[in-house]
């Protein structure tokens, strides 16, 4: 079997207030990142069962590839 590169959609949505959320859940990007500082993705899913584990890993990967942009978002986002 040969694996072909694919483009994956990052499961982040922007709500009406400009807040980034994981997929179609109420879990915010900041929540995932705050828990990530102290835990693994599996713990995030145990605490917040609505996002899929694969989505949490995808969001973490996105953050790691775009740290500067996400940090700016976190500083400027509406609360």
Buried (B, 14 or more C-beta within 10 A) or exposed (E): EEEEEEEEEBBBEEEEEEBBBBBEBEBBBBBBBEBBEEEEBEEBBEEBEEBBEEBBBBBBEBBEEEEEEBEEBBEEBEE
